[in-house]
Amino acid sequence: MQKLGRGMLISGAECTGVLRVVETVQDVIALMKTDVSNVILFTRSASATTVTPLFSRIKGVVCTAGGPTSHLAIVAREFDIPCVMASEIYYDGNLDLQNILINKEGEIFLAPA
């Protein structure tokens, strides 16, 4: 598997799912109308309060900012979903809709479909 990056695994355990990039409120609203049961959200904002309504339905979240005390990390712990914070991503392609694996060390890999 190709390694995409790594960060701090703040909560949850290893998981696999489809990465969905969320950059705007409109992205969240669009996802709320779909089945997100196999989705791992990708956001750049650790204070992304707008994504929390999806937390009861998603598999996990990856964020390029923040740390263990960020709002996003605290809410993810409450929902016991895998949450990787302060992620460094080494992938220069389109991340949206990629199948990924988050392991227990906070490493992020492309995963087979």
Residue frames as a rotation matrix with the C-alpha (Angstrom) as fourth column:
MET 1
0.574 0.819 0.000 0.00
0.819 -0.574 0.000 0.00
0.000 0.000 -1.000 0.00
GLN 2
-0.211 -0.608 0.766 1.13
0.569 -0.713 -0.410 3.53
0.795 0.349 0.496 -0.76
LYS 3
-0.215 0.068 -0.974 1.65
0.927 -0.301 -0.225 5.73
-0.309 -0.951 0.002 2.29
LEU 4
0.346 0.451 0.823 -0.20
0.670 -0.732 0.119 9.06
0.656 0.510 -0.556 2.02
GLY 5
-0.095 -0.369 0.925 0.98
-0.390 -0.841 -0.375 10.58
0.916 -0.397 -0.064 5.27
ARG 6
-0.237 0.003 -0.972 0.84
0.781 0.596 -0.189 10.44
0.578 -0.803 -0.143 9.03
GLY 7
-0.089 0.225 0.970 -0.45
-0.424 -0.890 0.168 12.34
0.901 -0.396 0.174 12.04
MET 8
-0.901 -0.148 0.409 -1.45
-0.433 0.226 -0.873 11.87
0.037 -0.963 -0.267 15.67
LEU 9
-0.321 0.821 -0.472 -4.14
0.248 0.554 0.795 9.23
0.914 0.138 -0.381 16.17
ILE 10
-0.685 0.106 0.721 -6.20
-0.595 -0.652 -0.469 10.95
0.420 -0.751 0.510 18.85
SER 11
-0.191 0.696 0.692 -9.10
-0.733 0.367 -0.572 8.51
-0.652 -0.617 0.441 19.19
GLY 12
0.745 0.616 -0.256 -10.56
-0.641 0.554 -0.531 5.32
-0.185 0.560 0.808 17.83
ALA 13
0.120 -0.649 0.751 -8.71
-0.004 0.756 0.655 2.47
-0.993 -0.082 0.088 16.19
GLU 14
-0.869 -0.494 -0.008 -7.58
-0.053 0.076 0.996 1.35
-0.492 0.866 -0.092 12.77
CYS 15
0.210 0.966 0.151 -10.19
0.152 0.120 -0.981 1.83
-0.966 0.229 -0.121 10.05
THR 16
-0.852 -0.342 0.397 -10.69
0.419 0.010 0.908 1.79
-0.314 0.940 0.135 6.30
GLY 17
0.220 0.965 -0.144 -13.07
0.572 -0.247 -0.782 3.97
-0.790 0.090 -0.606 4.31
VAL 18
0.145 -0.058 0.988 -13.60
0.929 -0.336 -0.156 6.40
0.341 0.940 0.005 1.47
LEU 19
-0.552 -0.429 -0.715 -11.95
0.663 -0.746 -0.065 9.76
-0.505 -0.510 0.696 2.04
ARG 20
0.373 0.672 0.639 -14.19
0.866 -0.500 0.020 12.78
0.333 0.546 -0.769 1.38
VAL 21
-0.746 -0.665 0.033 -12.62
0.635 -0.725 -0.265 16.22
0.201 -0.177 0.964 1.31
VAL 22
0.452 0.876 -0.169 -14.69
0.880 -0.407 0.244 18.79
0.145 -0.259 -0.955 3.21
GLU 23
-0.656 -0.742 0.136 -13.72
0.728 -0.670 -0.144 22.42
0.198 0.004 0.980 2.69
THR 24
-0.810 0.429 0.399 -16.99
-0.367 -0.902 0.226 24.34
0.457 0.037 0.889 2.90
VAL 25
-0.550 0.733 0.399 -20.34
-0.471 0.121 -0.874 24.29
-0.689 -0.669 0.279 4.65
GLN 26
0.283 0.658 -0.698 -21.85
-0.951 0.098 -0.294 23.38
-0.125 0.747 0.653 1.27
ASP 27
-0.445 -0.513 -0.734 -19.64
-0.561 0.799 -0.218 20.25
0.698 0.315 -0.643 1.20
VAL 28
-0.970 0.102 0.219 -21.06
-0.146 0.472 -0.869 19.20
-0.192 -0.876 -0.443 4.57
ILE 29
-0.151 0.984 -0.097 -24.65
-0.693 -0.176 -0.699 19.88
-0.705 -0.038 0.708 3.52
ALA 30
0.129 0.142 -0.982 -24.16
-0.919 0.388 -0.064 17.80
0.372 0.911 0.180 0.36
LEU 31
-0.742 -0.480 -0.467 -22.75
-0.280 0.856 -0.435 14.89
0.609 -0.192 -0.770 2.41
MET 32
-0.759 0.504 0.412 -25.63
-0.441 0.067 -0.895 15.08
-0.479 -0.861 0.172 4.89
LYS 33
0.243 0.897 -0.368 -27.94
-0.893 0.058 -0.447 14.02
-0.379 0.437 0.815 2.06
THR 34
0.203 -0.267 -0.942 -25.94
-0.656 0.677 -0.334 10.86
0.727 0.686 -0.038 1.29
ASP 35
0.975 -0.009 -0.220 -24.91
0.142 0.790 0.596 7.60
0.169 -0.613 0.772 2.92
VAL 36
0.362 -0.884 0.295 -21.66
-0.690 -0.467 -0.553 8.42
0.627 -0.003 -0.779 4.74
SER 37
0.910 0.102 0.403 -21.37
-0.376 0.612 0.695 5.17
-0.176 -0.784 0.596 6.69
ASN 38
0.627 -0.740 0.244 -18.11
0.760 0.649 0.015 4.29
-0.170 0.176 0.970 4.90
VAL 39
0.626 -0.314 0.714 -16.70
0.237 -0.796 -0.557 7.85
0.743 0.518 -0.424 4.85
ILE 40
0.094 -0.661 -0.745 -13.58
0.939 -0.191 0.288 9.24
-0.332 -0.726 0.602 6.48
LEU 41
0.944 0.311 0.105 -13.71
0.329 -0.900 -0.286 13.04
0.005 0.305 -0.952 6.40
PHE 42
-0.162 -0.986 0.041 -10.66
0.986 -0.163 -0.021 15.09
0.027 0.037 0.999 5.43
THR 43
0.876 0.424 0.231 -10.51
0.408 -0.905 0.117 18.69
0.259 -0.008 -0.966 6.62
ARG 44
-0.123 -0.944 0.307 -7.83
0.543 -0.323 -0.775 21.31
0.831 0.071 0.552 7.08
SER 45
-0.211 0.132 0.968 -9.53
-0.541 -0.841 -0.003 23.06
0.814 -0.524 0.249 10.01
ALA 46
-0.790 -0.159 -0.592 -9.30
0.352 0.674 -0.650 21.74
0.502 -0.722 -0.477 13.57
SER 47
-0.797 0.572 -0.194 -12.18
-0.095 -0.436 -0.895 23.97
-0.596 -0.695 0.402 14.57
ALA 48
-0.844 0.441 -0.304 -14.42
-0.323 0.035 0.946 22.61
0.428 0.897 0.113 11.82
THR 49
-0.706 0.635 0.312 -17.58
-0.301 0.130 -0.945 22.66
-0.641 -0.761 0.100 13.91
THR 50
-0.018 0.759 -0.651 -19.62
-0.976 -0.154 -0.153 22.33
-0.217 0.633 0.743 10.72
VAL 51
-0.364 -0.159 -0.918 -18.53
-0.578 0.811 0.089 18.69
0.730 0.563 -0.387 10.23
THR 52
-0.912 -0.108 0.395 -19.63
-0.399 0.454 -0.797 17.47
-0.093 -0.884 -0.457 13.66
PRO 53
0.078 0.987 0.141 -23.26
-0.871 0.136 -0.472 16.78
-0.485 -0.086 0.871 12.62
LEU 54
0.417 0.019 -0.909 -21.82
-0.705 0.637 -0.311 13.97
0.573 0.770 0.279 10.46
PHE 55
-0.485 -0.817 0.311 -19.89
-0.829 0.318 -0.460 12.33
0.277 -0.481 -0.832 13.32
SER 56
-0.099 0.499 0.861 -22.65
-0.644 0.627 -0.438 9.91
-0.758 -0.598 0.260 14.30
ARG 57
0.835 0.543 0.091 -22.65
-0.247 0.518 -0.819 8.51
-0.491 0.661 0.567 10.76
ILE 58
0.596 -0.662 -0.454 -19.00
-0.665 -0.091 -0.741 8.51
0.449 0.744 -0.495 9.56
LYS 59
0.768 -0.390 -0.508 -16.09
0.444 0.896 -0.015 6.10
0.461 -0.214 0.861 10.07
GLY 60
0.150 -0.790 -0.594 -13.40
0.906 -0.130 0.403 8.66
-0.396 -0.599 0.696 10.93
VAL 61
0.994 0.107 0.032 -11.75
0.111 -0.935 -0.337 12.02
-0.006 0.339 -0.941 10.35
VAL 62
0.037 -0.996 0.076 -8.34
0.996 0.043 0.079 13.23
-0.082 0.072 0.994 9.18
CYS 63
0.968 0.242 -0.064 -7.28
0.243 -0.970 -0.005 16.83
-0.064 -0.011 -0.998 9.83
THR 64
0.286 -0.913 0.291 -4.10
0.661 -0.032 -0.750 18.62
0.694 0.407 0.594 8.78
ALA 65
-0.196 -0.308 0.931 -4.23
-0.387 -0.848 -0.362 21.01
0.901 -0.432 0.047 11.75
GLY 66
0.517 0.600 0.610 -4.76
-0.712 -0.095 0.696 20.89
0.476 -0.794 0.378 15.49
GLY 67
-0.684 -0.698 -0.210 -3.93
-0.388 0.593 -0.706 18.44
0.617 -0.401 -0.677 18.21
PRO 68
-0.692 0.364 -0.623 -5.44
0.571 0.805 -0.163 16.50
0.443 -0.468 -0.765 21.10
THR 69
-0.556 0.481 -0.678 -7.19
0.539 -0.412 -0.735 19.54
-0.632 -0.774 -0.030 22.63
SER 70
-0.951 0.254 -0.176 -8.72
-0.299 -0.614 0.730 20.83
0.078 0.747 0.660 19.38
HIS 71
-0.212 0.963 0.165 -12.52
-0.826 -0.086 -0.557 20.95
-0.522 -0.255 0.814 19.25
LEU 72
0.290 0.300 -0.909 -12.56
-0.848 0.521 -0.099 18.44
0.444 0.799 0.406 16.40
ALA 73
-0.559 -0.602 -0.571 -10.44
-0.245 0.777 -0.580 15.96
0.793 -0.184 -0.581 18.39
ILE 74
-0.869 0.274 0.412 -12.54
-0.421 0.027 -0.907 16.32
-0.260 -0.961 0.092 21.53
VAL 75
0.130 0.980 -0.149 -15.79
-0.919 0.062 -0.389 15.66
-0.372 0.188 0.909 19.66
ALA 76
0.112 -0.158 -0.981 -14.24
-0.670 0.717 -0.193 12.70
0.734 0.679 -0.026 17.79
ARG 77
-0.891 -0.447 -0.083 -13.25
-0.218 0.580 -0.785 11.15
0.399 -0.681 -0.614 21.14
GLU 78
-0.516 0.776 0.363 -16.81
-0.651 -0.080 -0.755 11.56
-0.557 -0.626 0.546 22.40
PHE 79
0.521 0.708 -0.477 -18.07
-0.845 0.345 -0.409 9.68
-0.125 0.616 0.778 19.33
ASP 80
0.160 -0.595 0.788 -15.19
-0.253 0.747 0.615 7.17
-0.954 -0.298 -0.031 19.62
ILE 81
0.973 0.078 0.216 -14.32
0.189 0.262 -0.946 7.51
-0.130 0.962 0.240 15.94
PRO 82
0.115 -0.984 0.140 -10.79
0.949 0.150 0.276 7.35
-0.293 0.101 0.951 14.56
CYS 83
0.991 0.130 -0.010 -9.36
0.126 -0.971 -0.204 10.85
-0.036 0.201 -0.979 14.42
VAL 84
0.098 -0.989 0.107 -5.94
0.990 0.108 0.090 11.73
-0.101 0.097 0.990 13.03
MET 85
0.944 0.194 -0.269 -4.85
0.211 -0.977 0.037 15.31
-0.255 -0.091 -0.962 13.80
ALA 86
0.400 -0.813 -0.423 -1.85
-0.584 -0.582 0.565 17.38
-0.706 0.021 -0.708 12.62
SER 87
0.570 -0.096 0.816 -1.63
0.458 0.862 -0.219 15.16
-0.682 0.498 0.535 9.56
GLU 88
-0.214 -0.646 -0.733 1.13
-0.625 -0.487 0.611 15.62
-0.751 0.588 -0.299 7.04
ILE 89
0.689 0.522 0.502 -0.05
0.099 0.619 -0.779 14.42
-0.718 0.587 0.375 3.64
TYR 90
-0.345 -0.923 -0.171 2.54
-0.235 -0.092 0.968 13.44
-0.909 0.374 -0.185 1.00
TYR 91
-0.216 0.389 0.896 0.09
0.812 0.581 -0.057 12.74
-0.542 0.715 -0.441 -1.83
ASP 92
-0.772 -0.144 -0.620 -0.07
-0.112 -0.928 0.355 15.18
-0.626 0.344 0.700 -4.73
GLY 93
-0.835 0.538 0.116 -3.13
0.314 0.293 0.903 13.68
0.451 0.791 -0.414 -6.40
ASN 94
-0.227 0.863 0.451 -6.83
-0.644 -0.480 0.595 14.20
0.730 -0.155 0.665 -5.75
LEU 95
-0.961 -0.180 0.209 -7.65
-0.274 0.522 -0.808 12.85
0.037 -0.834 -0.551 -2.28
ASP 96
-0.226 0.962 0.152 -11.43
-0.867 -0.127 -0.482 13.00
-0.444 -0.241 0.863 -2.65
LEU 97
0.695 0.689 -0.204 -13.02
-0.718 0.652 -0.246 9.54
-0.036 0.317 0.948 -3.06
GLN 98
-0.224 -0.819 -0.529 -9.77
-0.614 0.540 -0.575 7.64
0.756 0.196 -0.624 -2.44
ASN 99
0.838 0.349 -0.419 -10.04
0.059 0.706 0.706 4.43
0.542 -0.616 0.571 -0.37
ILE 100
-0.070 -0.894 0.443 -7.75
-0.594 -0.319 -0.739 4.86
0.802 -0.314 -0.508 2.62
LEU 101
0.479 0.074 -0.875 -6.60
0.588 0.713 0.383 2.99
0.652 -0.697 0.298 5.69
ILE 102
0.277 -0.398 0.874 -5.75
-0.732 -0.677 -0.076 4.66
0.622 -0.619 -0.479 8.99
ASN 103
0.095 -0.271 -0.958 -3.60
0.358 0.907 -0.221 2.43
0.929 -0.321 0.183 11.18
LYS 104
0.767 0.308 -0.564 -3.10
0.599 -0.027 0.800 2.48
0.231 -0.951 -0.205 14.96
GLU 105
-0.200 -0.888 -0.414 0.09
0.897 -0.336 0.286 4.56
-0.393 -0.314 0.864 14.58
GLY 106
0.336 0.415 -0.845 -1.74
0.108 -0.909 -0.404 7.36
-0.936 0.045 -0.350 12.78
GLU 107
-0.789 -0.599 -0.135 -0.31
-0.116 -0.070 0.991 6.46
-0.603 0.798 -0.014 9.38
ILE 108
0.326 0.910 -0.257 -2.57
-0.383 -0.121 -0.916 6.95
-0.864 0.397 0.309 6.36
PHE 109
-0.752 -0.579 0.315 -2.38
-0.028 0.505 0.862 4.65
-0.659 0.639 -0.396 3.33
LEU 110
-0.219 0.650 -0.728 -4.17
-0.962 -0.021 0.271 4.20
0.161 0.760 0.630 0.02
ALA 111
-0.445 0.161 0.881 -6.21
-0.363 0.867 -0.341 1.03
-0.819 -0.472 -0.327 0.44
PRO 112
-0.979 0.163 0.122 -7.57
0.188 0.503 0.843 -1.43
0.076 0.849 -0.523 -2.10
ALA 113
-0.534 0.843 0.057 -11.16
-0.778 -0.517 0.356 -0.72
0.329 0.146 0.933 -3.15
